Amino acid sequence: MKKKSELTLQGLSRDLQEVSREILEAIETLADHTDHRFLHLENELSGVKNDLSGVRGFLTRVVTKDYLDEKLQDLRGDLMLIIRTEDKKIGSVIKLLENRKVITKKDYRSLLALEPFPVR
């Protein structure tokens, strides 16, 4: 028969093994849960990276104020050139009408005084 101290040691050894097993199971559960959370964070970061690359692409296409101002000035210059050309044509027609006595000298001067480029 075994001594009482041997039985106590064996019981203690079994208790330690049981506690060790429970601790290892808890650590494994924690590790699995942590892995799951890290995978979730990696997926979230991947989504954020994709969003940022989309924003980066958009920012490369955004028109700056200086660029827009320059293009508007170019357009204004082109429009002024077209309007001046048309104004000269209309002035020529008015002159022709006055020379042929279709309109009076007074009408001629008043028509030439009209916008966009009045002649005085």
Contact map, one row per residue, 1 for C-alpha under 8 A:
111000000000000000000000000000000000000000000000000000000000000000000000000000000000000000000000000000000000000000000000
111101100000000000000000000000000000000000000000000000000000000000000000000000000000000000000000000000000000000000000000
111111100000000000000000000000000000000000000000000000000000000000000000000000000000000000000000000000000000000000000000
011111110000000000000000000000000000000000000000000000000000000000000000000000000000000000000000000000000000000000000000
001111111000000000000000000000000000000000000000000000000000000000000000000000000000000000000000000000000000000000000000
011111111100000000000000000000000000000000000000000000000000000000000000000000000000000000000000000000000000000000000000
011111111110000000000000000000000000000000000000000000000000000000000000000000000000000000000000000000000000000000000000
000111111111000000000000000000000000000000000000000000000000000000000000000000000000000000000000000000000000000000000000
000011111111100000000000000000000000000000000000000000000000000000000000000000000000000000000000000000000000000000000000
000001111111110000000000000000000000000000000000000000000000000000000000000000000000000000000000000000000000000000000000
000000111111111000000000000000000000000000000000000000000000000000000000000000000000000000000000000000000000000000000000
000000011111111100000000000000000000000000000000000000000000000000000000000000000000000000000000000000000000000000000000
000000001111111110000000000000000000000000000000000000000000000000000000000000000000000000000000000000000000000000000000
000000000111111111000000000000000000000000000000000000000000000000000000000000000000000000000000000000000000000000000000
000000000011111111100000000000000000000000000000000000000000000000000000000000000000000000000000000000000000000000000000
000000000001111111110000000000000000000000000000000000000000000000000000000000000000000000000000000000000000000000000000
000000000000111111111000000000000000000000000000000000000000000000000000000000000000000000000000000000000000000000000000
000000000000011111111100000000000000000000000000000000000000000000000000000000000000000000000000000000000000000000000000
000000000000001111111110000000000000000000000000000000000000000000000000000000000000000000000000000000000000000000000000
000000000000000111111111000000000000000000000000000000000000000000000000000000000000000000000000000000000000000000000000
000000000000000011111111100000000000000000000000000000000000000000000000000000000000000000000000000000000000000000000000
000000000000000001111111110000000000000000000000000000000000000000000000000000000000000000000000000000000000000000000000
000000000000000000111111111000000000000000000000000000000000000000000000000000000000000000000000000000000000000000000000
000000000000000000011111111100000000000000000000000000000000000000000000000000000000000000000000000000000000000000000000
000000000000000000001111111110000000000000000000000000000000000000000000000000000000000000000000000000000000000000000000
000000000000000000000111111111000000000000000000000000000000000000000000000000000000000000000000000000000000000000000000
000000000000000000000011111111100000000000000000000000000000000000000000000000000000000000000000000000000000000000000000
000000000000000000000001111111110000000000000000000000000000000000000000000000000000000000000000000000000000000000000000
000000000000000000000000111111111000000000000000000000000000000000000000000000000000000000000000000000000000000000000000
000000000000000000000000011111111100000000000000000000000000000000000000000000000000000000000000000000000000000000000000
000000000000000000000000001111111110000000000000000000000000000000000000000000000000000000000000000000000000000000000000
000000000000000000000000000111111111000000000000000000000000000000000000000000000000000000000000000000000000000000000000
000000000000000000000000000011111111100000000000000000000000000000000000000000000000000000000000000000000000000000000000
000000000000000000000000000001111111110000000000000000000000000000000000000000000000000000000000000000000000000000000000
000000000000000000000000000000111111111000000000000000000000000000000000000000000000000000000000000000000000000000000000
000000000000000000000000000000011111111100000000000000000000000000000000000000000000000000000000000000000000000000000000
000000000000000000000000000000001111111110000000000000000000000000000000000000000000000000000000000000000000000000000000
000000000000000000000000000000000111111111000000000000000000000000000000000000000000000000000000000000000000000000000000
000000000000000000000000000000000011111111100000000000000000000000000000000000000000000000000000000000000000000000000000
000000000000000000000000000000000001111111110000000000000000000000000000000000000000000000000000000000000000000000000000
000000000000000000000000000000000000111111111000000000000000000000000000000000000000000000000000000000000000000000000000
000000000000000000000000000000000000011111111100000000000000000000000000000000000000000000000000000000000000000000000000
000000000000000000000000000000000000001111111110000000000000000000000000000000000000000000000000000000000000000000000000
000000000000000000000000000000000000000111111111000000000000000000000000000000000000000000000000000000000000000000000000
000000000000000000000000000000000000000011111111100000000000000000000000000000000000000000000000000000000000000000000000
000000000000000000000000000000000000000001111111110000000000000000000000000000000000000000000000000000000000000000000000
000000000000000000000000000000000000000000111111111000000000000000000000000000000000000000000000000000000000000000000000
000000000000000000000000000000000000000000011111111100000000000000000000000000000000000000000000000000000000000000000000
000000000000000000000000000000000000000000001111111110000000000000000000000000000000000000000000000000000000000000000000
000000000000000000000000000000000000000000000111111111000000000000000000000000000000000000000000000000000000000000000000
000000000000000000000000000000000000000000000011111111100000000000000000000000000000000000000000000000000000000000000000
000000000000000000000000000000000000000000000001111111110000000000000000000000000000000000000000000000000000000000000000
000000000000000000000000000000000000000000000000111111111000000000000000000000000000000000000000000000000000000000000000
000000000000000000000000000000000000000000000000011111111100000000000000000000000000000000000000000000000000000000000000
000000000000000000000000000000000000000000000000001111111110000000000000000000000000000000000000000000000000000000000000
000000000000000000000000000000000000000000000000000111111111000000000000000000000000000000000000000000000000000000000000
000000000000000000000000000000000000000000000000000011111111100000000000000000000000000000000000000000000000000000000000
000000000000000000000000000000000000000000000000000001111111110000000000000000000000000000000000000000000000000000000000
000000000000000000000000000000000000000000000000000000111111110000000000000000000000000000000000000000000000000000000000
000000000000000000000000000000000000000000000000000000011111110000000000000000000000000000000000000000000000000000000000
000000000000000000000000000000000000000000000000000000001111111000000000000000000000000000000000000000000000000000000000
000000000000000000000000000000000000000000000000000000000111111100000000000000000000000000000000000000000000000000000000
000000000000000000000000000000000000000000000000000000000000111110110000000000000000000000000000000000000000000000000000
000000000000000000000000000000000000000000000000000000000000011111110000000000000000000000000000000000000000000000000000
000000000000000000000000000000000000000000000000000000000000001111111000000000000000000000000000000000000000000000000000
000000000000000000000000000000000000000000000000000000000000000111111100000000000000000000000000000000000000000000000000
000000000000000000000000000000000000000000000000000000000000001111111110000000000000000000000000000000000000000000000000
000000000000000000000000000000000000000000000000000000000000001111111111000000000000000000000000000000000000000000000000
000000000000000000000000000000000000000000000000000000000000000011111111100000000000000000000000000000000000000000000000
000000000000000000000000000000000000000000000000000000000000000001111111110000000000000000000000000000000000000000000000
000000000000000000000000000000000000000000000000000000000000000000111111111000000000000000000000000000000000000000000000
000000000000000000000000000000000000000000000000000000000000000000011111111100000000000000000000000000000000000000000000
000000000000000000000000000000000000000000000000000000000000000000001111111110000000000000000000000000000000000000000000
000000000000000000000000000000000000000000000000000000000000000000000111111111000000000000000000000000000000000000000000
000000000000000000000000000000000000000000000000000000000000000000000011111111100000000000000000000000000000000000000000
000000000000000000000000000000000000000000000000000000000000000000000001111111110000000000000000000000000000000000000000
000000000000000000000000000000000000000000000000000000000000000000000000111111111000000000000000000000000000000000000000
000000000000000000000000000000000000000000000000000000000000000000000000011111111100000000000000000000000000000000000000
000000000000000000000000000000000000000000000000000000000000000000000000001111111110000000000000000000000000000000000000
000000000000000000000000000000000000000000000000000000000000000000000000000111111111000000000000000000000000000000000000
000000000000000000000000000000000000000000000000000000000000000000000000000011111111100000000000000000000000000000000000
000000000000000000000000000000000000000000000000000000000000000000000000000001111111110000000000000000000000000000000000
000000000000000000000000000000000000000000000000000000000000000000000000000000111111111000000000000000000000000000010000
000000000000000000000000000000000000000000000000000000000000000000000000000000011111111100000000000000000000000000001000
000000000000000000000000000000000000000000000000000000000000000000000000000000001111111110000000000000000000000000000000
000000000000000000000000000000000000000000000000000000000000000000000000000000000111111111000000000000000000000000000000
000000000000000000000000000000000000000000000000000000000000000000000000000000000011111111100000000000000000000000011000
000000000000000000000000000000000000000000000000000000000000000000000000000000000001111111110000000000000000000000000000
000000000000000000000000000000000000000000000000000000000000000000000000000000000000111111111000000000000000000000000000
000000000000000000000000000000000000000000000000000000000000000000000000000000000000011111111100000000000000000000000000
000000000000000000000000000000000000000000000000000000000000000000000000000000000000001111111110000000000000000100000000
000000000000000000000000000000000000000000000000000000000000000000000000000000000000000111111111000000000000000000000000
000000000000000000000000000000000000000000000000000000000000000000000000000000000000000011111111100000000000000000000000
000000000000000000000000000000000000000000000000000000000000000000000000000000000000000001111111110000000001001100000000
000000000000000000000000000000000000000000000000000000000000000000000000000000000000000000111111111000000001000000000000
000000000000000000000000000000000000000000000000000000000000000000000000000000000000000000011111111100000000000000000000
000000000000000000000000000000000000000000000000000000000000000000000000000000000000000000001111111111100000000000000000
000000000000000000000000000000000000000000000000000000000000000000000000000000000000000000000111111111111001000000000000
000000000000000000000000000000000000000000000000000000000000000000000000000000000000000000000011111111000000000000000000
000000000000000000000000000000000000000000000000000000000000000000000000000000000000000000000001111111100000000000000000
000000000000000000000000000000000000000000000000000000000000000000000000000000000000000000000000111111110000000000000000
000000000000000000000000000000000000000000000000000000000000000000000000000000000000000000000000111111110000000000000000
000000000000000000000000000000000000000000000000000000000000000000000000000000000000000000000000110111111011000000000000
000000000000000000000000000000000000000000000000000000000000000000000000000000000000000000000000010011111111000000000000
000000000000000000000000000000000000000000000000000000000000000000000000000000000000000000000000010000111111100000000000
000000000000000000000000000000000000000000000000000000000000000000000000000000000000000000000000000000011111110000000000
000000000000000000000000000000000000000000000000000000000000000000000000000000000000000000000000000000111111111000000000
000000000000000000000000000000000000000000000000000000000000000000000000000000000000000000000110010000111111111100000000
000000000000000000000000000000000000000000000000000000000000000000000000000000000000000000000000000000001111111110000001
000000000000000000000000000000000000000000000000000000000000000000000000000000000000000000000000000000000111111111000000
000000000000000000000000000000000000000000000000000000000000000000000000000000000000000000000100000000000011111111000000
000000000000000000000000000000000000000000000000000000000000000000000000000000000000000000100100000000000001111111000111
000000000000000000000000000000000000000000000000000000000000000000000000000000000000000000000000000000000000111111101111
000000000000000000000000000000000000000000000000000000000000000000000000000000000000000000000000000000000000011111111110
000000000000000000000000000000000000000000000000000000000000000000000000000000000000000000000000000000000000000011111100
000000000000000000000000000000000000000000000000000000000000000000000000000000000010001000000000000000000000000001111100
000000000000000000000000000000000000000000000000000000000000000000000000000000000001001000000000000000000000000011111110
000000000000000000000000000000000000000000000000000000000000000000000000000000000000000000000000000000000000000111111111
000000000000000000000000000000000000000000000000000000000000000000000000000000000000000000000000000000000000000111001111
000000000000000000000000000000000000000000000000000000000000000000000000000000000000000000000000000000000000100110000111
